[in-house]
Amino acid sequence: MILKDLIAEVNGLIDHNPNINTHTNSIVRIINRHYQEIASECPWRFLNKRKQQTLYADITGTVDVTVTNGSKIVTSSAYTFAAHMEGMSFKGPDGTEHRIANVDTVASPNALILKDTYTGPTATSSSWSIFFDVVRFPTDMVDFLGITIRDEFSSGAKDTRLTYIDPRREEQFILDRTTSGDPIIVLEHEAETISLQELQLTAALTTTASGTLESGNTYEYCMTLESEGMESPPSAVVSVTTTTATQGVDLSWDNLPGTFDIRDRKIIYRRNASKNTGFFKIGEVAPQSGTLTSADQSFSDTGLAADYDIPLFEQLPQEWLSVYRRPDTDMTCEIRYHIRPHRLVGDTDAPQFPPQYHMILVYKTVAELYRQYGQARVGELYEGMAVERILQMKKKYLNRSDRIYRRQQFNDMSRGFGYLYGAPSKT
């Protein structure tokens, strides 16, 4: 069922549909709350995902880069910095280390943007390094499940040993390197987050001959910041209503002192509120390493199409990995993780549950509504129906290694259970 169908099912069971936005929005919020809780409760097989992840080798400088005391910008006329360096550690000519916040891939030559101002002396030197000491998880991850190396993904992978340990095991065990071969140890660390703080987004209509927005529709916009490979929560939503088909939208934002760095990458999301669609990415403003101008604080939505492969996620604290004895050459691994589905916003959004279990969300929502109405006994009835279906889903769609098996001898079974198997015999 899609979101519109779920709302109709809820209204049918409570026998109440005032057909006003306040009532519908309340139902959607309750559905999403239970949807996120149930989706994150167990490692459901239908919400497990595999993704190729590259473990990059450290880079030792062979050409000159220029660092400036008191500046966040690192430039080089002979080296091209890449986006996958964001969040990594830059070691300058004097040995000081700074975290890389963003990479300006638009400027020529491109540049690194450090998280903090460079504390070492101004210099132009080839004595520098970039350490890939952090492996960021995907944005849609709830829980990290495992990592492995497959021969078909990485040349020579069969000659490499990879060991994954969590923080607790790291504290309990001493890594033994006396055996043959050098192990690559992948350590899981506590989560980090990035704050949006007081970002103020504004939107205004503008006349343009190339406008593609529909006339008489209300469009909503929000923005996130991306720094160190992490994306912030979204800003407050702003909206505009078009009156003609030749209109576009100009977005702008304030750089309030002490709130965020204007050099950070901005990602813009849009939804058609009149047609109740979801939020999807329409563009981004690249990080700027050059002289900042007012143009760096604006974005024009003219002729832009939504990227339906990139919905807006509510960013959770992001876990990360570190790699001990990093590989000498780039190596491709495969990570397995439990995904966090995006919120149901548009009428056609559908839960990422098997269709036969979509009614769980309906029963959970109806149970909560009846409790709000003071009819707790009716609410308990629907809560029981939801719990029953959740148990059915657990039996069928949990990872097989997480299922509960009966592990005991036949002759030790409690009275009344032995007949299920009969007397075992050898043949």
Secondary structure, DSSP 8 states (H G I E B T S, - for coil): --HHHHHHHHHHHHT-----HHHHHHHHHHHHHHHHHHHHHS-BGGGEEEEEEEE---EE--S-EEE-TT--EEE-SS----GGGTTSEEE-TTS-EEEEEEEE-SSSS-EEEESS---S--EEES--EEE---EE--TTEEEEEEEE--TTTSTTGGG--EEEE-HHHHHH------SSS--EEEEEEEEE-----S-EEEEEEEE-TT--S-TT-EEEEEEEEEETTEE------EEEE-SSSSEEEEEEEE--TTT--TTSEEEEEEEETTTT---EEEEEE----S---GGGGEEEESS---EEEEE------EEEEEEES--SS-EEEEEEEEE------STT---SS-GGGTHHHHHHHHHHHHHHTT-HHHHHHHHHHHHHHHHHHHHHHB-GGGS----S-GGGS-TTTGGGT------
